[in-house]
Amino acid sequence: MSPDLWVPGAAEPSLDDFVARVLQAIERYTVSHTAERTHVEVELGDGQRLMLRSLSGEPGYGFLTLAVHRQEADDPELLIVPVGAIRQISLGPADETRRPGFALPEKKGPGSAA
């Protein structure tokens, strides 16, 4: 999905870059607060609020995968949504009993296999 605003000379928006920047923002929040993990909540355009476990740029083509903390037994664990469906992303300190945390991807060191 392309934004409504196009700036001449600017590269086409990248979904992978968007996901990487969101993950960086979550990581910055996590290291700057006392909680070991961050609670991440996404609000969709229809008003639905989801507590995220993780976020992925797959499958691409304007869609991303949200791994969610299930509230009810029949709730889905993964949702594939268009990036344009996201209204806001909220960050706060995690409390595993009421506000579960977000799992940041493992850092790959110089010696790790890709």
C-alpha positions in Angstrom: 0.0 0.0 0.0 1.4 3.4 -1.0 0.7 6.5 1.1 -1.3 9.3 -0.4 1.7 11.6 -0.3 4.5 11.1 -2.8 7.6 13.1 -2.6 9.7 13.4 -5.8 13.0 11.6 -5.5 11.9 9.6 -2.5 12.1 5.9 -2.7 9.0 3.8 -2.7 8.0 2.9 0.8 9.4 -0.5 1.9 7.3 -2.8 4.2 10.5 -4.4 5.5 11.9 -0.9 6.4 8.6 -0.1 8.1 8.8 -3.3 10.2 12.5 -2.8 11.0 11.7 0.8 12.2 8.8 -0.3 14.4 11.1 -3.0 15.9 13.8 -0.4 16.5 11.3 1.9 18.3 10.2 -1.0 20.5 13.8 -1.9 21.3 14.6 1.8 22.1 11.6 1.9 24.4 12.5 -1.3 26.1 16.1 -0.3 26.9 15.0 3.2 28.2 12.5 1.8 30.7 12.7 -0.3 33.8 10.6 -3.2 32.5 12.5 -6.1 30.9 10.0 -6.3 28.0 7.6 -3.9 26.3 3.8 -4.3 26.0 2.9 -3.6 22.3 -0.7 -3.0 21.3 -2.0 -2.4 17.8 -5.3 -0.7 17.0 -6.8 -1.5 13.7 -9.0 0.7 11.6 -12.1 -1.0 12.8 -11.2 -0.2 16.5 -10.0 -3.7 17.4 -7.1 -3.6 19.8 -4.6 -6.5 19.7 -1.7 -7.3 22.1 1.3 -8.3 20.0 3.7 -11.1 20.7 5.7 -10.3 17.5 5.5 -8.6 14.1 6.7 -9.8 10.7 6.8 -8.2 7.2 5.6 -11.5 5.7 3.9 -12.2 3.4 4.7 -8.8 2.0 2.8 -7.1 -0.9 1.4 -4.6 1.5 0.5 -7.2 4.2 2.2 -8.1 7.5 1.7 -10.8 10.1 0.7 -9.9 13.6 1.3 -12.7 16.2 -1.0 -11.9 19.0 -1.6 -12.9 22.7 -4.9 -14.6 22.6 -7.6 -13.3 25.0 -10.0 -16.2 24.4 -9.4 -19.8 23.5 -10.9 -19.4 20.0 -9.0 -16.2 19.1 -6.5 -16.5 16.3 -2.8 -16.6 17.1 -1.7 -15.0 13.8 -3.4 -12.3 11.8 -2.3 -11.2 8.3 -3.5 -7.7 7.8 -2.9 -4.9 5.2 -0.4 -2.4 6.7 -3.0 0.3 6.0 -5.4 -1.3 8.5 -3.1 -0.2 11.4 -4.4 3.0 13.0 -1.9 3.2 15.9 0.8 1.2 17.7 1.1 1.7 21.5 4.1 0.9 23.7 4.2 0.5 27.5 5.9 -1.5 30.2 5.0 -5.2 30.1 3.4 -6.9 33.1 3.2 -10.6 32.2 -0.1 -11.2 34.1 -2.1 -8.3 32.6 0.0 -6.7 29.8 2.1 -9.4 28.2 5.4 -8.5 26.5 6.6 -8.4 23.0 9.4 -10.7 21.8 12.0 -8.8 19.9 13.9 -10.8 17.2 17.2 -12.3 18.3 20.2 -10.2 17.2 22.5 -12.0 14.7 26.1 -11.6 15.6 29.0 -11.5 13.1 29.6 -15.2 13.5 26.0 -16.4 13.3 24.8 -18.2 10.2 22.2 -16.5 8.1 
